[in-house]
Amino acid sequence: MKYCTKLRKEQSDIEQWLPLVGSYCGNAKIEKVLEIANSDQYVICYTGTLKDFLAERHFFGKSNVFRCDW
């Protein structure tokens, strides 16, 4: 499944996520990091299951997760 999570730029720097594209956090593979235009947010896109995301929630932070088609 494809999932995304939004983070605010004030929560963590987008630059720290870019080198992680292609790597795994548990069973969740980070596929893309996208900046939202005219916003203070960016999106981390990953493949895996919702369970994978919840297992690694400490890594992704306390943020919302949603299914997506990127």
VMD Tcl script that builds the backbone (N, CA, C; Angstrom):
set m [mol new atoms 210]
animate dup $m
set s [atomselect $m all]
$s set {name element resname resid chain x y z} {
  {N N MET 1 A 0.835 -1.181 0.000}
  {CA C MET 1 A 0.000 0.000 0.000}
  {C C MET 1 A 0.880 1.246 0.000}
  {N N LYS 2 A 0.348 2.303 -0.559}
  {CA C LYS 2 A 1.051 3.583 -0.576}
  {C C LYS 2 A 0.416 4.501 0.458}
  {N N TYR 3 A 1.262 5.086 1.285}
  {CA C TYR 3 A 0.804 5.999 2.324}
  {C C TYR 3 A 1.635 7.270 2.297}
  {N N CYS 4 A 1.070 8.309 2.852}
  {CA C CYS 4 A 1.785 9.573 3.008}
  {C C CYS 4 A 1.518 10.112 4.400}
  {N N THR 5 A 2.408 10.924 4.856}
  {CA C THR 5 A 2.224 11.633 6.112}
  {C C THR 5 A 2.724 13.058 5.927}
  {N N LYS 6 A 2.001 14.007 6.513}
  {CA C LYS 6 A 2.384 15.416 6.411}
  {C C LYS 6 A 3.149 15.831 7.654}
  {N N LEU 7 A 4.173 16.616 7.446}
  {CA C LEU 7 A 4.929 17.198 8.553}
  {C C LEU 7 A 5.050 18.695 8.332}
  {N N ARG 8 A 5.051 19.431 9.407}
  {CA C ARG 8 A 5.289 20.873 9.322}
  {C C ARG 8 A 6.795 21.117 9.298}
  {N N LYS 9 A 7.182 22.115 8.536}
  {CA C LYS 9 A 8.606 22.436 8.427}
  {C C LYS 9 A 9.197 22.820 9.776}
  {N N GLU 10 A 8.368 23.371 10.665}
  {CA C GLU 10 A 8.865 23.741 11.995}
  {C C GLU 10 A 9.109 22.515 12.873}
  {N N GLN 11 A 8.442 21.386 12.561}
  {CA C GLN 11 A 8.630 20.152 13.327}
  {C C GLN 11 A 9.984 19.517 13.036}
  {N N SER 12 A 10.316 19.450 11.767}
  {CA C SER 12 A 11.611 18.898 11.374}
  {C C SER 12 A 11.965 19.422 9.990}
  {N N ASP 13 A 13.233 19.490 9.731}
  {CA C ASP 13 A 13.742 20.054 8.488}
  {C C ASP 13 A 13.593 19.052 7.346}
  {N N ILE 14 A 13.068 19.515 6.232}
  {CA C ILE 14 A 12.879 18.642 5.066}
  {C C ILE 14 A 14.211 18.058 4.597}
  {N N GLU 15 A 15.290 18.799 4.789}
  {CA C GLU 15 A 16.616 18.346 4.341}
  {C C GLU 15 A 17.057 17.058 5.032}
  {N N GLN 16 A 16.583 16.809 6.239}
  {CA C GLN 16 A 16.982 15.585 6.933}
  {C C GLN 16 A 16.311 14.357 6.335}
  {N N TRP 17 A 15.195 14.531 5.634}
  {CA C TRP 17 A 14.473 13.406 5.055}
  {C C TRP 17 A 14.968 13.037 3.667}
  {N N LEU 18 A 15.492 13.993 2.917}
  {CA C LEU 18 A 15.892 13.730 1.533}
  {C C LEU 18 A 16.910 12.594 1.393}
  {N N PRO 19 A 17.932 12.503 2.243}
  {CA C PRO 19 A 18.885 11.384 2.104}
  {C C PRO 19 A 18.268 10.021 2.435}
  {N N LEU 20 A 17.102 10.015 3.075}
  {CA C LEU 20 A 16.477 8.758 3.485}
  {C C LEU 20 A 15.599 8.140 2.402}
  {N N VAL 21 A 15.389 8.853 1.292}
  {CA C VAL 21 A 14.579 8.309 0.198}
  {C C VAL 21 A 15.225 7.014 -0.289}
  {N N GLY 22 A 14.421 5.963 -0.367}
  {CA C GLY 22 A 14.916 4.647 -0.777}
  {C C GLY 22 A 15.285 3.751 0.386}
  {N N SER 23 A 15.329 4.306 1.589}
  {CA C SER 23 A 15.692 3.496 2.753}
  {C C SER 23 A 14.435 3.023 3.488}
  {N N TYR 24 A 14.643 2.107 4.396}
  {CA C TYR 24 A 13.546 1.524 5.165}
  {C C TYR 24 A 13.579 2.017 6.602}
  {N N CYS 25 A 12.391 2.220 7.134}
  {CA C CYS 25 A 12.186 2.459 8.565}
  {C C CYS 25 A 11.338 1.287 9.020}
  {N N GLY 26 A 11.967 0.264 9.555}
  {CA C GLY 26 A 11.246 -0.978 9.812}
  {C C GLY 26 A 10.877 -1.580 8.466}
  {N N ASN 27 A 9.599 -1.822 8.237}
  {CA C ASN 27 A 9.135 -2.351 6.951}
  {C C ASN 27 A 8.569 -1.272 6.043}
  {N N ALA 28 A 8.578 -0.025 6.483}
  {CA C ALA 28 A 8.069 1.079 5.672}
  {C C ALA 28 A 9.225 1.660 4.856}
  {N N LYS 29 A 9.082 1.662 3.535}
  {CA C LYS 29 A 10.134 2.188 2.659}
  {C C LYS 29 A 9.785 3.616 2.247}
  {N N ILE 30 A 10.675 4.545 2.528}
  {CA C ILE 30 A 10.463 5.938 2.144}
  {C C ILE 30 A 10.713 6.055 0.644}
  {N N GLU 31 A 9.698 6.508 -0.083}
  {CA C GLU 31 A 9.774 6.581 -1.541}
  {C C GLU 31 A 10.021 7.998 -2.049}
  {N N LYS 32 A 9.360 8.978 -1.441}
  {CA C LYS 32 A 9.457 10.364 -1.911}
  {C C LYS 32 A 9.314 11.316 -0.736}
  {N N VAL 33 A 9.892 12.494 -0.890}
  {CA C VAL 33 A 9.671 13.598 0.033}
  {C C VAL 33 A 9.300 14.790 -0.842}
  {N N LEU 34 A 8.096 15.305 -0.654}
  {CA C LEU 34 A 7.575 16.368 -1.512}
  {C C LEU 34 A 7.243 17.606 -0.699}
  {N N GLU 35 A 7.713 18.734 -1.162}
  {CA C GLU 35 A 7.389 19.998 -0.514}
  {C C GLU 35 A 6.064 20.499 -1.080}
  {N N ILE 36 A 5.175 20.957 -0.223}
  {CA C ILE 36 A 3.890 21.500 -0.656}
  {C C ILE 36 A 4.083 22.979 -0.947}
  {N N ALA 37 A 3.790 23.383 -2.176}
  {CA C ALA 37 A 3.989 24.774 -2.596}
  {C C ALA 37 A 3.139 25.723 -1.759}
  {N N ASN 38 A 3.702 26.867 -1.440}
  {CA C ASN 38 A 3.016 27.915 -0.675}
  {C C ASN 38 A 2.457 27.392 0.644}
  {N N SER 39 A 3.220 26.560 1.307}
  {CA C SER 39 A 2.770 25.956 2.558}
  {C C SER 39 A 3.959 25.799 3.495}
  {N N ASP 40 A 3.651 25.567 4.758}
  {CA C ASP 40 A 4.708 25.288 5.727}
  {C C ASP 40 A 4.800 23.788 5.995}
  {N N GLN 41 A 4.306 22.985 5.040}
  {CA C GLN 41 A 4.290 21.541 5.215}
  {C C GLN 41 A 4.992 20.833 4.061}
  {N N TYR 42 A 5.359 19.596 4.313}
  {CA C TYR 42 A 5.845 18.710 3.267}
  {C C TYR 42 A 5.294 17.321 3.536}
  {N N VAL 43 A 5.392 16.460 2.541}
  {CA C VAL 43 A 4.789 15.136 2.600}
  {C C VAL 43 A 5.879 14.083 2.434}
  {N N ILE 44 A 5.832 13.072 3.277}
  {CA C ILE 44 A 6.707 11.909 3.140}
  {C C ILE 44 A 5.840 10.776 2.599}
  {N N CYS 45 A 6.203 10.239 1.441}
  {CA C CYS 45 A 5.463 9.148 0.812}
  {C C CYS 45 A 6.229 7.850 1.041}
  {N N TYR 46 A 5.521 6.820 1.416}
  {CA C TYR 46 A 6.186 5.546 1.676}
  {C C TYR 46 A 5.286 4.381 1.315}
  {N N THR 47 A 5.887 3.231 1.106}
  {CA C THR 47 A 5.138 2.005 0.870}
  {C C THR 47 A 5.283 1.119 2.095}
  {N N GLY 48 A 4.271 0.337 2.321}
  {CA C GLY 48 A 4.228 -0.540 3.479}
  {C C GLY 48 A 2.783 -0.696 3.905}
  {N N THR 49 A 2.591 -1.004 5.155}
  {CA C THR 49 A 1.239 -1.115 5.693}
  {C C THR 49 A 1.058 -0.065 6.779}
  {N N LEU 50 A -0.180 0.157 7.127}
  {CA C LEU 50 A -0.460 1.081 8.221}
  {C C LEU 50 A 0.208 0.582 9.498}
  {N N LYS 51 A 0.235 -0.729 9.670}
  {CA C LYS 51 A 0.898 -1.322 10.836}
  {C C LYS 51 A 2.387 -0.966 10.852}
  {N N ASP 52 A 3.026 -0.982 9.660}
  {CA C ASP 52 A 4.439 -0.604 9.567}
  {C C ASP 52 A 4.635 0.834 10.029}
  {N N PHE 53 A 3.740 1.707 9.574}
  {CA C PHE 53 A 3.842 3.114 9.960}
  {C C PHE 53 A 3.693 3.263 11.468}
  {N N LEU 54 A 2.679 2.623 12.021}
  {CA C LEU 54 A 2.427 2.755 13.456}
  {C C LEU 54 A 3.583 2.190 14.271}
  {N N ALA 55 A 4.207 1.128 13.771}
  {CA C ALA 55 A 5.351 0.542 14.472}
  {C C ALA 55 A 6.536 1.503 14.492}
  {N N GLU 56 A 6.634 2.350 13.481}
  {CA C GLU 56 A 7.751 3.291 13.376}
  {C C GLU 56 A 7.315 4.721 13.662}
  {N N ARG 57 A 6.220 4.889 14.365}
  {CA C ARG 57 A 5.671 6.225 14.603}
  {C C ARG 57 A 6.667 7.146 15.302}
  {N N HIS 58 A 7.509 6.592 16.140}
  {CA C HIS 58 A 8.526 7.417 16.810}
  {C C HIS 58 A 9.471 8.039 15.784}
  {N N PHE 59 A 9.663 7.346 14.659}
  {CA C PHE 59 A 10.558 7.856 13.617}
  {C C PHE 59 A 9.870 8.939 12.788}
  {N N PHE 60 A 8.618 8.697 12.416}
  {CA C PHE 60 A 7.879 9.644 11.593}
  {C C PHE 60 A 7.316 10.804 12.413}
  {N N GLY 61 A 7.242 10.655 13.709}
  {CA C GLY 61 A 6.655 11.693 14.552}
  {C C GLY 61 A 5.158 11.481 14.689}
  {N N LYS 62 A 4.557 12.266 15.546}
  {CA C LYS 62 A 3.110 12.153 15.748}
  {C C LYS 62 A 2.426 12.958 14.655}
  {N N SER 63 A 2.108 12.298 13.578}
  {CA C SER 63 A 1.522 12.971 12.428}
  {C C SER 63 A 0.430 12.102 11.828}
  {N N ASN 64 A -0.387 12.727 11.015}
  {CA C ASN 64 A -1.461 12.001 10.353}
  {C C ASN 64 A -0.910 11.193 9.192}
  {N N VAL 65 A -1.563 10.090 8.926}
  {CA C VAL 65 A -1.177 9.243 7.801}
  {C C VAL 65 A -2.414 9.035 6.932}
  {N N PHE 66 A -2.217 9.009 5.630}
  {CA C PHE 66 A -3.338 8.789 4.730}
  {C C PHE 66 A -2.867 7.998 3.516}
  {N N ARG 67 A -3.806 7.242 2.943}
  {CA C ARG 67 A -3.490 6.499 1.722}
  {C C ARG 67 A -3.429 7.479 0.569}
  {N N CYS 68 A -2.583 7.191 -0.404}
  {CA C CYS 68 A -2.442 8.113 -1.525}
  {C C CYS 68 A -2.009 7.374 -2.784}
  {N N ASP 69 A -2.169 8.025 -3.905}
  {CA C ASP 69 A -1.691 7.535 -5.205}
  {C C ASP 69 A -0.719 8.549 -5.749}
  {N N TRP 70 A 0.538 8.402 -5.439}
  {CA C TRP 70 A 1.503 9.361 -5.927}
  {C C TRP 70 A 2.127 8.820 -7.118}
}
mol reanalyze $m
mol bondsrecalc $m
mol representation Tube
mol addrep $m
